[in-house]
């Protein structure tokens, strides 16, 4: 029974990590896109949305990289302890 409980915990942890990946990717893209839309409407331009969309995408990829690196380093430390 202890093995089943450990399996459920790892499944929930995996789902949490997947959710974090999605949130860490989408939030910067949406925030920068909305800021770009706001600036384009206020200034009467048409390039801020595109520019800030790509800035948000780069920020999202950076967040994913940092999160993945932390998870990978944590797994390596767990392997060393066993």
DSSP file (Angstrom, degrees, kcal/mol; ACC not computed):
  #  RESIDUE AA STRUCTURE BP1 BP2  ACC     N-H-->O    O-->H-N    N-H-->O    O-->H-N    TCO  KAPPA ALPHA  PHI   PSI    X-CA   Y-CA   Z-CA
    1    1 A X     >        0   0    0      0, 0.0     4,-1.7     0, 0.0     5,-0.1   0.000 360.0 360.0 360.0 -32.1    0.0    0.0    0.0
    2    2 A X  H  >  +     0   0    0      1,-0.2     4,-2.0     2,-0.2     5,-0.1   0.842 360.0  55.1 -65.3 -32.6    2.9    2.4    0.6
    3    3 A X  H  > S+     0   0    0      2,-0.2     4,-2.2     1,-0.2    -1,-0.2   0.899 106.2  50.7 -67.1 -39.9    4.1    1.9   -2.9
    4    4 A X  H  > S+     0   0    0      2,-0.2     4,-2.3     1,-0.2    -2,-0.2   0.883 109.8  50.5 -64.2 -39.4    0.7    3.0   -4.3
    5    5 A X  H  X S+     0   0    0     -4,-1.7     4,-2.0     2,-0.2    -1,-0.2   0.897 110.7  49.0 -65.7 -40.8    0.7    6.1   -2.1
    6    6 A X  H  X S+     0   0    0     -4,-2.0     4,-2.0     2,-0.2    -2,-0.2   0.886 110.3  51.7 -66.0 -38.4    4.2    7.0   -3.4
    7    7 A X  H  X S+     0   0    0     -4,-2.2     4,-2.0     2,-0.2    -2,-0.2   0.920 108.9  49.9 -63.3 -44.8    3.0    6.5   -7.0
    8    8 A X  H  X S+     0   0    0     -4,-2.3     4,-2.4     1,-0.2    -1,-0.2   0.890 109.4  52.4 -61.7 -39.0    0.0    8.8   -6.5
    9    9 A X  H  X S+     0   0    0     -4,-2.0     4,-2.4     1,-0.2    -1,-0.2   0.913 109.2  48.6 -64.2 -42.1    2.3   11.4   -5.0
   10   10 A X  H  X S+     0   0    0     -4,-2.0     4,-2.1     2,-0.2    -1,-0.2   0.855 110.4  51.9 -68.1 -32.9    4.7   11.3   -8.0
   11   11 A X  H  X S+     0   0    0     -4,-2.0     4,-2.3     2,-0.2    -2,-0.2   0.927 111.5  46.4 -66.6 -44.7    1.7   11.5  -10.4
   12   12 A X  H  X S+     0   0    0     -4,-2.4     4,-2.1     1,-0.2    -2,-0.2   0.883 111.8  51.2 -65.5 -38.0    0.4   14.6   -8.6
   13   13 A X  H  X S+     0   0    0     -4,-2.4     4,-2.1     2,-0.2    -1,-0.2   0.896 109.7  50.4 -65.3 -38.9    3.9   16.1   -8.5
   14   14 A X  H  X S+     0   0    0     -4,-2.1     4,-2.3     2,-0.2    -2,-0.2   0.905 110.1  49.4 -65.5 -41.5    4.2   15.5  -12.3
   15   15 A X  H  X S+     0   0    0     -4,-2.3     4,-2.2     1,-0.2    -1,-0.2   0.883 110.0  51.7 -64.5 -38.0    0.8   17.2  -12.9
   16   16 A X  H  X S+     0   0    0     -4,-2.1     4,-2.3     2,-0.2    -2,-0.2   0.900 109.8  49.2 -64.7 -40.3    1.9   20.2  -10.8
   17   17 A X  H  X S+     0   0    0     -4,-2.1     4,-2.4     2,-0.2    -2,-0.2   0.911 110.4  50.1 -66.2 -42.0    5.1   20.5  -12.8
   18   18 A X  H  X S+     0   0    0     -4,-2.3     4,-2.0     1,-0.2    -2,-0.2   0.909 111.3  49.3 -62.1 -41.7    3.2   20.3  -16.1
   19   19 A X  H  X S+     0   0    0     -4,-2.2     4,-2.6     1,-0.2    -2,-0.2   0.904 109.6  51.7 -63.8 -41.3    0.8   23.0  -14.9
   20   20 A X  H  X S+     0   0    0     -4,-2.3     4,-3.0     1,-0.2     5,-0.2   0.895 106.8  54.0 -62.8 -40.0    3.8   25.2  -13.8
   21   21 A X  H  X S+     0   0    0     -4,-2.4     4,-1.2     2,-0.2    -1,-0.2   0.939 111.1  45.7 -58.4 -46.9    5.3   24.9  -17.2
   22   22 A X  H  X S+     0   0    0     -4,-2.0     4,-2.7     2,-0.2     3,-0.3   0.925 115.4  45.1 -63.5 -45.5    2.1   26.1  -18.8
   23   23 A X  H  X S+     0   0    0     -4,-2.6     4,-2.2     1,-0.2     5,-0.3   0.925 111.6  52.6 -65.4 -43.8    1.6   29.0  -16.5
   24   24 A X  H  < S+     0   0    0     -4,-3.0     4,-0.3    -5,-0.2    -1,-0.2   0.735 116.2  41.4 -65.5 -21.4    5.3   30.0  -16.7
   25   25 A X  H  X S+     0   0    0     -4,-1.2     4,-0.9    -3,-0.3    -2,-0.2   0.867 118.5  41.4 -90.4 -42.4    5.0   30.1  -20.5
   26   26 A X  H  X S+     0   0    0     -4,-2.7     4,-2.8    -5,-0.2     5,-0.3   0.858 103.5  62.5 -80.1 -36.7    1.6   31.7  -20.9
   27   27 A X  H  X S+     0   0    0     -4,-2.2     4,-2.8    -5,-0.3     5,-0.2   0.935 105.8  44.4 -60.6 -49.3    1.6   34.5  -18.3
   28   28 A X  H  > S+     0   0    0     -4,-0.3     4,-2.5    -5,-0.3     5,-0.3   0.894 114.2  51.2 -62.8 -36.0    4.5   36.4  -19.8
   29   29 A X  H  X S+     0   0    0     -4,-0.9     4,-2.4    27,-0.3    -2,-0.2   0.948 114.1  42.8 -64.9 -47.3    3.2   36.1  -23.3
   30   30 A X  H  X S+     0   0    0     -4,-2.8     4,-2.7     2,-0.2     5,-0.2   0.920 114.8  49.8 -65.4 -43.2   -0.3   37.3  -22.3
   31   31 A X  H  X S+     0   0    0     -4,-2.8     4,-2.1    -5,-0.3    -2,-0.2   0.939 115.2  42.7 -62.2 -46.8    1.0   40.2  -20.1
   32   32 A X  H  X S+     0   0    0     -4,-2.5     4,-2.5    -5,-0.2    -1,-0.2   0.887 113.7  52.5 -68.2 -37.7    3.4   41.4  -22.8
   33   33 A X  H  X S+     0   0    0     -4,-2.4     4,-2.6    -5,-0.3    -2,-0.2   0.929 110.9  46.4 -63.3 -44.7    0.8   41.0  -25.5
   34   34 A X  H  X S+     0   0    0     -4,-2.7     4,-2.5     2,-0.2    -1,-0.2   0.884 111.9  51.3 -66.0 -37.0   -1.8   43.0  -23.6
   35   35 A X  H  X S+     0   0    0     -4,-2.1     4,-2.6    -5,-0.2    -2,-0.2   0.912 110.8  49.5 -64.3 -40.4    0.8   45.7  -22.9
   36   36 A X  H  X S+     0   0    0     -4,-2.5     4,-2.7     2,-0.2    13,-0.5   0.905 110.7  49.2 -64.0 -42.3    1.6   45.8  -26.6
   37   37 A X  H  X S+     0   0    0     -4,-2.6     4,-2.4     2,-0.2     5,-0.2   0.926 111.4  49.8 -61.4 -44.7   -2.0   46.1  -27.5
   38   38 A X  H  X S+     0   0    0     -4,-2.5     4,-2.4     1,-0.2    -2,-0.2   0.935 113.0  46.0 -59.9 -47.3   -2.5   48.9  -25.0
   39   39 A X  H  X S+     0   0    0     -4,-2.6     4,-3.0     1,-0.2     6,-0.4   0.907 111.3  52.3 -63.9 -41.5    0.5   50.8  -26.3
   40   40 A X  H  X>S+     0   0    0     -4,-2.7     4,-1.6     1,-0.2     5,-0.8   0.910 112.7  44.9 -61.9 -41.3   -0.5   50.3  -29.9
   41   41 A X  H  <5S+     0   0    0     -4,-2.4    -1,-0.2     2,-0.2    -2,-0.2   0.898 117.2  44.3 -70.0 -39.5   -4.0   51.7  -29.2
   42   42 A X  H  <5S+     0   0    0     -4,-2.4    -2,-0.2    -5,-0.2    -1,-0.2   0.891 124.0  33.7 -71.3 -39.5   -2.7   54.7  -27.1
   43   43 A X  H  <5S-     0   0    0     -4,-3.0    -2,-0.2    -5,-0.2    -1,-0.2   0.583 102.1-124.5 -95.5 -10.8    0.1   55.6  -29.5
   44   44 A X  T  <5 +     0   0    0     -4,-1.6    -3,-0.2    -5,-0.3     2,-0.2   0.791  67.2 129.0  72.8  27.4   -1.6   54.7  -32.8
   45   45 A X      < -     0   0    0     -5,-0.8    -1,-0.2    -6,-0.4    -2,-0.1  -0.462  52.1-150.1-105.2 179.9    1.2   52.4  -33.8
   46   46 A X  S    S+     0   0    0     -2,-0.2     4,-0.2    -3,-0.1    -6,-0.1   0.196  79.9  65.7-137.2  16.8    1.2   48.8  -35.0
   47   47 A X  S  > S+     0   0    0      2,-0.1     4,-2.4     3,-0.1     5,-0.2   0.625  76.8  77.0-117.1 -15.4    4.5   47.3  -33.9
   48   48 A X  H  > S+     0   0    0      1,-0.2     4,-3.0     2,-0.2     5,-0.3   0.887  93.3  54.7 -65.1 -37.9    4.4   47.2  -30.1
   49   49 A X  H  > S+     0   0    0    -13,-0.5     4,-2.0     2,-0.2    -1,-0.2   0.948 112.4  42.0 -59.7 -49.2    2.1   44.2  -30.0
   50   50 A X  H  > S+     0   0    0     -4,-0.2     4,-2.0     2,-0.2    -2,-0.2   0.932 116.5  48.4 -64.8 -46.2    4.4   42.1  -32.2
   51   51 A X  H  X S+     0   0    0     -4,-2.4     4,-1.8     1,-0.2    -2,-0.2   0.935 115.5  42.9 -61.2 -48.1    7.6   43.2  -30.4
   52   52 A X  H  X S+     0   0    0     -4,-3.0     4,-2.4     1,-0.2    -1,-0.2   0.788 107.6  61.1 -73.3 -25.9    6.2   42.6  -26.9
   53   53 A X  H  X S+     0   0    0     -4,-2.0     4,-2.2    -5,-0.3    -1,-0.2   0.942 108.3  43.7 -60.9 -46.3    4.7   39.3  -27.9
   54   54 A X  H  X S+     0   0    0     -4,-2.0     4,-2.4     2,-0.2    -2,-0.2   0.853 111.2  53.9 -69.7 -33.5    8.2   38.0  -28.8
   55   55 A X  H  X S+     0   0    0     -4,-1.8     4,-2.3     2,-0.2    -1,-0.2   0.919 110.2  48.2 -62.8 -42.4    9.6   39.5  -25.6
   56   56 A X  H  X S+     0   0    0     -4,-2.4     4,-2.4     2,-0.2   -27,-0.3   0.885 110.1  51.6 -64.0 -39.8    7.0   37.6  -23.7
   57   57 A X  H  X S+     0   0    0     -4,-2.2     4,-2.5     2,-0.2    -2,-0.2   0.916 110.6  48.2 -64.7 -42.1    7.8   34.4  -25.5
   58   58 A X  H  X S+     0   0    0     -4,-2.4     4,-2.1     2,-0.2    -2,-0.2   0.910 111.7  49.7 -63.4 -41.3   11.5   34.8  -24.8
   59   59 A X  H  X S+     0   0    0     -4,-2.3     4,-2.3     2,-0.2    -2,-0.2   0.893 110.7  50.8 -63.7 -39.4   10.7   35.5  -21.1
   60   60 A X  H  X S+     0   0    0     -4,-2.4     4,-2.4     2,-0.2    -2,-0.2   0.919 110.0  48.6 -64.0 -44.4    8.4   32.4  -21.1
   61   61 A X  H  X S+     0   0    0     -4,-2.5     4,-2.4     1,-0.2    -1,-0.2   0.876 110.5  52.2 -63.6 -36.1   11.1   30.2  -22.5
   62   62 A X  H  X S+     0   0    0     -4,-2.1     4,-2.4     2,-0.2    -2,-0.2   0.921 109.2  49.6 -64.7 -43.5   13.6   31.6  -20.0
   63   63 A X  H  X S+     0   0    0     -4,-2.3     4,-2.5   -39,-0.2    -2,-0.2   0.911 111.2  49.1 -60.8 -42.6   11.2   30.7  -17.2
   64   64 A X  H  X S+     0   0    0     -4,-2.4     4,-2.9     2,-0.2     5,-0.2   0.910 110.3  51.2 -63.5 -42.5   10.8   27.2  -18.5
   65   65 A X  H  X S+     0   0    0     -4,-2.4     4,-2.4     2,-0.2    -2,-0.2   0.926 111.8  46.5 -61.1 -45.6   14.5   26.8  -18.8
   66   66 A X  H  X S+     0   0    0     -4,-2.4     4,-2.2     2,-0.2    -2,-0.2   0.920 114.4  47.3 -64.4 -43.8   15.1   27.9  -15.2
   67   67 A X  H  X S+     0   0    0     -4,-2.5     4,-2.3     1,-0.2    -2,-0.2   0.921 113.0  48.3 -64.1 -44.1   12.3   25.6  -13.9
   68   68 A X  H  X S+     0   0    0     -4,-2.9     4,-2.6     1,-0.2    -1,-0.2   0.889 110.6  51.7 -64.3 -38.8   13.5   22.6  -15.8
   69   69 A X  H  X S+     0   0    0     -4,-2.4     4,-2.7    -5,-0.2    -1,-0.2   0.910 109.8  49.2 -65.2 -41.2   17.1   23.2  -14.6
   70   70 A X  H  X S+     0   0    0     -4,-2.2     4,-2.1     2,-0.2    -2,-0.2   0.907 112.9  47.4 -63.6 -41.5   15.9   23.3  -11.0
   71   71 A X  H  X S+     0   0    0     -4,-2.3     4,-2.2     2,-0.2    -2,-0.2   0.925 113.2  48.1 -65.3 -44.0   13.9   20.1  -11.4
   72   72 A X  H  X S+     0   0    0     -4,-2.6     4,-2.0     1,-0.2    -2,-0.2   0.912 112.6  47.9 -63.8 -43.6   16.8   18.4  -13.1
   73   73 A X  H  X S+     0   0    0     -4,-2.7     4,-1.9     1,-0.2    -1,-0.2   0.870 110.7  52.5 -66.5 -35.6   19.3   19.5  -10.4
   74   74 A X  H  X S+     0   0    0     -4,-2.1     4,-1.9    -5,-0.2    -1,-0.2   0.889 108.8  50.0 -65.3 -39.1   16.9   18.3   -7.7
   75   75 A X  H  X S+     0   0    0     -4,-2.2     4,-2.1     2,-0.2    -2,-0.2   0.880 109.0  52.2 -65.5 -38.3   16.6   14.9   -9.3
   76   76 A X  H  X S+     0   0    0     -4,-2.0     4,-1.7     1,-0.2    -2,-0.2   0.890 109.3  49.4 -65.9 -38.6   20.4   14.6   -9.5
   77   77 A X  H  X S+     0   0    0     -4,-1.9     4,-1.5     2,-0.2    -1,-0.2   0.874 109.5  52.1 -67.6 -36.9   20.7   15.4   -5.8
   78   78 A X  H  X S+     0   0    0     -4,-1.9     4,-1.2     1,-0.2    -2,-0.2   0.887 108.4  51.3 -64.9 -38.2   18.0   12.8   -5.0
   79   79 A X  H  < S+     0   0    0     -4,-2.1    -1,-0.2     1,-0.2    -2,-0.2   0.867 107.7  52.7 -65.7 -36.8   19.9   10.2   -7.0
   80   80 A X  H  < S+     0   0    0     -4,-1.7    -1,-0.2     1,-0.2    -2,-0.2   0.846 106.3  53.8 -67.0 -33.9   23.1   11.0   -5.0
   81   81 A X  H  <        0   0    0     -4,-1.5    -1,-0.2     1,-0.2    -2,-0.2   0.800 360.0 360.0 -72.5 -28.0   21.4   10.5   -1.7
   82   82 A X     <        0   0    0     -4,-1.2    -1,-0.2    -3,-0.1    -2,-0.2   0.468 360.0 360.0 -82.6 360.0   20.1    7.1   -2.7
